Amino acid sequence: MSEINFSDQYFMKQAFVEAQKAREKNEVPVGAIIVCNNQIIARAHNLTETLNDVTAHAEMLAITSAAEYLGGKYLNECTLFVTLEPCVMCAGALNWSQIKRIVYGATDEKRGFARCQPSLIHPKTEVSSGIMKDECQEIIQSFFRQKR
């Protein structure tokens, strides 16, 4: 049986499902998954309101879940797919995890790590962006339009 290679688009759609779950909970709609050896090992979405915890970003929750699944703190064989560019806090945690690759959908012009502190990412981490950018941007923008 041959190994199936899923695309970045496939995995970003899975992260987008997590963002939709966040929106249903009235959380900022950001979703994340972590993939290792072509398998989803962690799924998460923002829970800052639900948990009353400013650190409960989708990426942080996914990192914890993936590390628990793998039985170790390093994610150097894993890829994070997240609907919004990670913030500085999440980028720092991703650095410490030594994640192999980060793929994000929409750019966060105000709080994204690339504008604020691009050097936070581990030197060996590959970063890709723009996968499902329009959909990822729209879910965030419509959430905040609804709030205003």
C-alpha positions in Angstrom: 0.0 0.0 0.0 1.5 3.3 -1.0 1.7 6.3 1.4 -0.8 9.1 0.6 0.7 12.5 0.5 -1.8 15.2 1.5 -1.4 18.7 0.3 -0.9 21.9 2.3 -4.4 22.8 1.0 -5.9 19.7 2.6 -4.3 20.3 5.9 -5.2 24.0 5.9 -8.8 23.0 5.4 -8.5 21.0 8.5 -7.2 24.0 10.4 -10.0 26.0 9.0 -12.5 23.6 10.5 -10.9 24.3 13.9 -11.3 28.1 13.2 -15.0 27.5 12.5 -15.3 25.7 15.9 -13.7 28.7 17.6 -16.2 31.1 15.9 -19.1 28.9 17.1 -17.9 29.4 20.6 -17.6 33.2 20.1 -13.8 32.9 20.2 -11.5 34.7 17.7 -11.7 32.2 14.8 -8.2 30.8 14.6 -7.6 27.1 14.1 -4.4 25.0 14.1 -3.4 21.5 13.5 0.0 19.8 13.8 1.0 17.1 11.3 3.8 14.5 11.7 4.5 11.9 9.0 1.5 13.0 7.1 -0.8 12.4 10.0 -2.7 14.9 12.1 -1.5 14.5 15.7 -3.0 17.7 17.2 -6.1 19.9 16.6 -6.9 23.1 18.4 -8.7 26.4 18.2 -8.6 29.6 20.2 -10.0 29.2 23.7 -8.9 32.4 25.4 -12.5 33.4 26.3 -13.7 29.9 27.3 -10.7 29.2 29.5 -10.2 32.9 30.6 -6.6 32.5 29.6 -4.7 34.9 27.4 -2.2 32.1 26.4 -4.9 29.7 25.1 -4.2 30.5 21.5 -4.8 27.7 19.0 -1.0 27.3 18.3 -0.2 27.0 22.0 -2.9 24.4 22.6 -1.8 22.5 19.5 1.9 22.5 20.6 1.0 21.1 24.0 -1.3 18.4 22.5 1.4 17.4 19.9 4.1 17.2 22.5 1.9 15.0 24.7 1.1 12.8 21.7 4.8 12.4 20.8 5.9 12.0 24.4 8.5 14.8 24.0 8.8 18.6 23.8 10.5 18.8 20.4 8.4 19.0 17.2 11.3 19.0 14.8 9.6 16.5 12.5 6.2 18.3 12.5 4.4 21.0 10.5 2.0 23.5 12.1 -0.9 24.6 9.9 -2.7 27.7 11.3 -5.3 30.0 9.8 -3.7 33.2 11.1 0.0 34.2 11.3 1.3 33.4 14.8 1.8 36.2 17.3 5.0 36.8 19.0 4.1 34.6 22.0 3.2 31.7 19.8 6.3 32.2 17.6 8.5 32.0 20.7 6.8 28.8 21.7 7.2 27.4 18.2 10.9 28.3 18.4 11.3 26.4 21.6 9.5 23.4 20.1 11.9 23.5 17.1 9.0 22.9 14.8 10.2 21.9 11.3 7.7 23.9 9.4 5.0 26.6 9.9 2.2 27.2 7.3 -0.2 30.0 7.9 -3.2 31.3 5.9 -3.8 35.0 6.6 -1.2 37.6 7.6 -1.7 39.4 10.9 -0.7 43.0 10.2 -1.0 44.1 13.8 0.3 41.3 15.9 2.0 38.8 13.6 5.5 37.7 14.3 6.8 38.5 10.8 6.3 42.2 11.3 7.0 42.4 15.0 9.9 40.0 15.5 10.7 37.8 12.5 13.9 36.4 14.2 11.8 34.6 16.8 11.4 31.6 14.5 13.9 28.8 14.9 16.6 29.1 12.2 15.8 25.6 10.8 12.1 26.2 10.6 10.6 26.7 7.2 7.7 29.2 6.9 5.1 29.3 4.2 2.1 31.6 4.0 -1.0 32.4 1.9 -2.6 28.9 1.8 -6.4 29.6 1.8 -5.5 33.3 2.6 -8.8 34.7 1.4 -11.0 32.3 3.4 -8.8 32.6 6.5 -8.8 36.4 6.3 -12.6 36.6 5.7 -13.5 34.5 8.8 -11.5 36.8 11.0 -12.7 40.0 9.4 -16.4 38.9 9.5 -16.0 37.9 13.2 -14.8 41.4 14.1 -17.3 43.2 11.8 -20.0 41.3 13.8 -18.5 42.5 17.1 -18.6 46.2 16.1 
